[in-house]
Amino acid sequence: MITIYYTLVSLMKRRWRIATEQEILDGKTTDVYFKRTEEVLRTDNQNPLVYAEITVSGMPEELDWGVIAGIDDALKLFEGKNISIYGLAEGSVFWPRVSSGVKVPVLSVVGHYADFAVLETPLLGFICHTSGMVSKTAYLRKASGDRTLLSFGARRTHPAITPQVEYAAYIGGCDGVSCILGAELLDIDASGTMPHALIIAFQDQVKAWNAFDKVLPEKIPRIALTDTYLDEVVESVMAAENIPNLAGVRLDTTGSRRGDFKRIIQEVRWELDVRGFKNVEIFVSGGLNSEKILQLQDAPVAGYGVGGAISNSSAIDFAMDIVAIHVGDEWLPAAKRGKFSGRKKIFRCPDCLQMDVLMKADAAPTCSCGSNMNLATLKLMDQGTRSIPSRTPDEIRESISEQTSLLELP
Ligand SMILES: [Zn+2]
């Protein structure tokens, strides 16, 4: 009766369909079959010690290599539980399979199955979408070269997870993010200039730009949106002539008016230069993805604003499977068909990042490039306690950048 009362109160109080942190920790966001499995195992006094690994069969079509992320969040599910976790560090590049056909076990969970069955769903939930977004951003980062890359994806996603989208965008290689809370949690300043709504509210570009310049603190770069009413060249020159400290113009040209976007950008550059505004940079946004950014590689662009290409990234379909079971005093191989059984570890080449997956007792192999591979599998959690400290988003971002500098876009 009391339980029913509290359930009703909690449902009535809920404004949106958002799980609370406690509900996630309690396994309330799980698929019910895990809860039923736990109930059956406990009632029948079965709770085997198992070794379960997390792998992916195939990547979303636009990806070759990926970057695993969301691990730090996932580990928090297991704090204080009798569970140990091995795997790659947050922000590690990975491939779905190695040349022997074995899938890369990005994470492995060791514990009594009934103790963590209900946490499989949230564990995968933490890593599938975040890894998809970080991987996609890493590709966008490579396509953008040294140019500024900003995340504008908050509007394309559920507001409850916007900080997670911005975390993924930032560690994947964005230089800044637009969502205020997302930026706060990353300990950086939010990035962004002005929407078309500001121009339309003034019914006049110059009045809007001037008001922006007058009202906002100096540290905010003066970047004028220059495609609201007139041609991009006309508005960009107007902005440069009217705003004394204009840092840049942003072209967010709508698809139906875009024509040859690269030519438009080149023309804006020329017409600014010829009037002495060589310091005014050009930023572009609107429906950009890696392919479109690569098409603008030799256009005079200082930076890109990217939204849906990050926040709407396909999730990477990681799955968890038991691959070994502890019987007596030894681990026995145990996997469903289609999976490679046994406890494994990942080796990685420091020079080309190729991986190999071997059995737990095997020694480090040599990479096909000639370098010696290193052990990449870390003990991330020991009986419910983190074994290695978590790194800051900046440190993870730097590590991803170092790794992806060794790789090519597919
Ligand atoms: Zn190598």
Residues whose N, C-alpha, C, O or C-beta is under 5 A from the ligand:
A	BS01	ZN	C349 D351 C352 L353 Q354 C367 C369 S371
